[in-house]
Amino acid sequence: RGWLPYEYENTNEGYEAAKAELKSPLVTNEENMATGKELYGIYCAVCHGTKGDGNGILSQRGKFEGIPKYNDEARAITEGSIYHVLMYGKNNMGSHASQLSIEERWQVTQHVLKLKAELK
């Protein structure tokens, strides 16, 4: 119920394919952006910071180190790579698939892309 198959595997190759190919089915609008921002504040900001600079409260307290900034050139994140990481997790970040629905993951993705653009 409400579950759709996800065609990209939880591998480095799956990540790279999603990064290059996967596009959001959602229109970017105020409602999706507002929901994405709200969900980001709940699930992401604690590590990634409210600005996406990797300076969330857990980073500030030394609980996690090396949290990347969204505008890190070495990572060059895309909407597909963001969604893929929310789906499966990557490195020290766990999957958020059980906390966020498919639509919510895309809404968070929209907010992350906004933060990435604002960091430049």
Sequence and secondary structure as in RCSB ss.txt:
>XXXX:A:sequence
RGWLPYEYENTNEGYEAAKAELKSPLVTNEENMATGKELYGIYCAVCHGTKGDGNGILSQRGKFEGIPKYNDEAR
AITEGSIYHVLMYGKNNMGSHASQLSIEERWQVTQHVLKLKAELK
>XXXX:A:secstr
       S SSHHHHHHHHHH    S   HHHHHHHHHHHHHHTHHHH TTSSS  HHHHTTSS     TT TTT
   HHHHHHHHHHEETTEE  TTTS HHHHHHHHHHHHHHHHHH 
